Amino acid sequence: GVGDDSIGAQLPLMYRVQMEQQALLSGCARVLFTASKWSGATLVEDSFTRTIVNGLGSPDIGGAYTLTDAATSYQVNGSEAIISPASLATTAWGTINIGSPDADVTVYAGSVGAIVAGSSARVYVAGRFTDASNFYGAFLQQTQSTNATVFAVTNFVAGVETNLAVITSPFGFGSGGRVWMRFMCYGSGGVGA
């Protein structure tokens, strides 16, 4: 069987072909392959191919969204969800409880328009989300005045933020830009990418 520290030759052929193609296209010499067991109750997938004003509706696969802000802060335009907090310096979340502390969350996220002058914008991806004051996650933050972007793995406990790791990022998302973000949280640790 395939386990931790396995080599590619031990993987089924379909996975080896997929990794070899990715290595060829990217020019990389090594590929990190991760796989997770899942069941229908813990998998969430949403293509946002519906149109909804004042909410997010239901994902293609998975449970119902829980919204942390007024319904008017959320909409789906047929290709993406748009979450716009009711006011500056607040957060608005759309979350789904998968019933497990372990999570592997990938989102394609960004800002709808330009970042407000004199402020910054954050895009979060979270795991182990209890509420907006208690979660683990990763964020990308871009400052409007300098265009500086940082990436951080963070946790909030009782509303107090602790950044576990912070790096300067070459990727930005201001003025309608988008980035892929992934956050994995297993056992007692978490990893952002």
C-alpha positions as CSV (number, residue, x, y, z in Angstrom):
1,G,0.0,0.0,0.0
2,V,0.9,3.6,-0.2
3,G,1.8,5.4,3.0
4,D,3.8,8.3,4.4
5,D,7.2,8.8,2.7
6,S,6.2,6.7,-0.3
7,I,7.8,7.0,-3.7
8,G,6.0,7.8,-6.9
9,A,6.4,4.2,-8.3
10,Q,4.1,2.9,-5.5
11,L,1.2,5.1,-6.6
12,P,-1.4,3.8,-9.1
13,L,-0.7,4.6,-12.7
14,M,-3.3,7.3,-13.1
15,Y,-1.7,9.4,-10.3
16,R,1.8,8.8,-11.7
17,V,0.7,10.0,-15.2
18,Q,-1.0,13.1,-13.7
19,M,2.1,14.0,-11.7
20,E,4.5,13.5,-14.6
21,Q,2.4,15.8,-16.7
22,Q,2.4,18.5,-14.0
23,A,6.2,18.1,-13.7
24,L,6.7,18.3,-17.4
25,L,4.5,21.5,-17.8
26,S,6.0,23.3,-14.8
27,G,9.6,22.2,-15.2
28,C,9.8,21.0,-11.6
29,A,12.0,18.1,-10.5
30,R,9.8,16.9,-7.6
31,V,6.0,16.7,-6.9
32,L,4.3,16.6,-3.5
33,F,1.3,14.4,-3.8
34,T,-1.4,14.5,-1.0
35,A,-4.5,12.5,-0.8
36,S,-7.2,12.4,1.8
37,K,-10.0,10.0,2.7
38,W,-13.4,11.6,2.5
39,S,-17.0,10.7,2.5
40,G,-20.0,12.6,1.0
41,A,-20.7,14.2,4.4
42,T,-17.2,15.8,4.7
43,L,-16.7,16.8,1.1
44,V,-17.8,20.3,0.0
45,E,-17.6,21.5,-3.6
46,D,-19.2,24.6,-5.0
47,S,-18.9,25.8,-8.6
48,F,-21.2,28.9,-8.0
49,T,-23.1,28.3,-11.2
50,R,-26.3,29.8,-9.8
51,T,-27.5,33.3,-9.4
52,I,-28.5,34.4,-5.9
53,V,-28.9,37.9,-4.3
54,N,-28.8,38.1,-0.5
55,G,-27.1,34.8,0.3
56,L,-25.0,32.0,-1.1
57,G,-27.5,29.2,-1.6
58,S,-26.3,25.6,-1.4
59,P,-23.1,24.1,-2.7
60,D,-23.0,21.5,-5.4
61,I,-21.9,18.9,-2.8
62,G,-22.0,19.4,1.0
63,G,-24.0,21.0,3.7
64,A,-25.6,24.4,4.0
65,Y,-23.6,27.7,4.3
66,T,-23.6,29.6,7.6
67,L,-23.3,33.3,7.1
68,T,-21.8,35.6,9.7
69,D,-23.0,39.0,8.2
70,A,-26.3,40.3,6.9
71,A,-27.6,38.3,3.9
72,T,-27.2,41.5,1.8
73,S,-23.4,41.0,2.1
74,Y,-23.5,37.9,0.0
75,Q,-24.4,37.1,-3.6
76,V,-23.6,34.5,-6.3
77,N,-23.3,35.8,-9.9
78,G,-23.3,32.6,-11.9
79,S,-19.5,32.0,-11.7
80,E,-18.4,33.2,-8.3
81,A,-19.5,34.1,-4.8
82,I,-19.1,37.7,-3.8
83,I,-18.8,38.5,-0.1
84,S,-18.8,42.2,0.7
85,P,-18.8,43.0,4.5
86,A,-21.4,45.5,5.5
87,S,-18.7,48.0,6.7
88,L,-15.0,48.5,6.6
89,A,-12.9,46.8,9.3
90,T,-15.4,43.9,9.6
91,T,-15.3,40.4,8.3
92,A,-18.1,38.4,6.6
93,W,-17.8,34.6,6.4
94,G,-19.6,31.9,4.5
95,T,-18.7,28.6,6.1
96,I,-19.8,25.0,6.0
97,N,-19.4,22.7,9.0
98,I,-18.0,19.4,7.8
99,G,-18.1,17.8,11.3
100,S,-14.3,17.2,11.5
101,P,-11.4,19.2,12.9
102,D,-9.3,18.1,9.8
103,A,-9.8,20.2,6.7
104,D,-8.2,20.8,3.3
105,V,-9.7,24.0,1.8
106,T,-8.8,25.4,-1.6
107,V,-10.4,28.7,-2.8
108,Y,-9.8,31.0,-5.8
109,A,-10.2,34.4,-4.1
110,G,-9.6,38.1,-4.6
111,S,-11.1,41.6,-4.4
112,V,-14.1,42.7,-6.4
113,G,-12.6,46.2,-7.1
114,A,-9.9,48.5,-6.0
115,I,-8.8,48.5,-2.3
116,V,-10.2,51.6,-0.5
117,A,-7.6,54.4,-0.2
118,G,-5.6,54.3,3.0
119,S,-6.7,50.8,3.9
120,S,-5.8,47.2,3.3
121,A,-7.8,44.1,2.2
122,R,-7.5,40.5,3.5
123,V,-8.7,37.3,1.9
124,Y,-9.0,34.4,4.3
125,V,-9.3,30.7,3.9
126,A,-10.1,28.9,7.2
127,G,-10.3,25.5,8.8
128,R,-11.5,24.6,12.3
129,F,-13.9,27.6,12.1
130,T,-16.1,27.9,15.2
131,D,-16.9,31.5,14.7
132,A,-15.2,34.8,13.5
133,S,-13.4,34.9,16.9
134,N,-12.2,31.3,17.0
135,F,-10.5,29.6,14.0
136,Y,-7.3,28.6,12.3
137,G,-6.6,29.9,8.8
138,A,-4.4,31.6,6.3
139,F,-4.7,35.1,4.8
140,L,-3.3,37.2,2.1
141,Q,-3.3,40.9,2.9
142,Q,-2.6,43.7,0.5
143,T,-2.1,47.3,1.5
144,Q,-3.5,50.0,-0.8
145,S,-0.9,52.7,-0.3
146,T,2.3,50.5,-0.9
147,N,0.8,47.5,-2.7
148,A,2.7,45.4,-0.2
149,T,1.3,41.9,0.2
150,V,1.9,39.5,3.1
151,F,0.8,35.9,3.5
152,A,0.2,34.5,7.0
153,V,-0.9,31.4,8.8
154,T,-3.0,32.5,11.8
155,N,-5.3,31.5,14.5
156,F,-7.9,33.4,16.5
157,V,-8.8,32.4,20.0
158,A,-11.5,34.5,21.8
159,G,-10.9,37.2,19.2
160,V,-7.2,37.5,19.8
161,E,-5.1,36.9,16.6
162,T,-1.8,35.1,16.7
163,N,0.2,35.0,13.4
164,L,2.0,31.7,13.4
165,A,4.0,32.5,10.3
166,V,4.2,35.6,8.1
167,I,6.0,36.0,4.7
168,T,6.1,38.7,2.1
169,S,4.2,37.5,-0.9
170,P,4.9,38.2,-4.6
171,F,1.2,37.7,-5.3
172,G,-1.4,40.4,-5.0
173,F,-5.1,40.6,-5.6
174,G,-6.0,44.3,-5.6
175,S,-8.2,45.9,-8.3
176,G,-10.1,42.6,-9.1
177,G,-7.1,40.3,-9.0
178,R,-7.4,36.7,-8.0
179,V,-5.2,34.1,-6.2
180,W,-5.5,30.4,-5.4
181,M,-5.2,29.8,-1.7
182,R,-5.1,26.4,0.2
183,F,-5.2,25.7,3.9
184,M,-4.8,22.2,5.3
185,C,-5.4,21.5,9.0
186,Y,-4.7,18.0,10.3
187,G,-4.2,16.7,13.8
188,S,-2.7,19.5,15.9
189,G,-1.1,21.6,13.0
190,G,-2.1,23.6,10.0
191,V,-0.4,24.6,6.7
192,G,-1.2,27.4,4.3
193,A,0.0,27.7,0.7
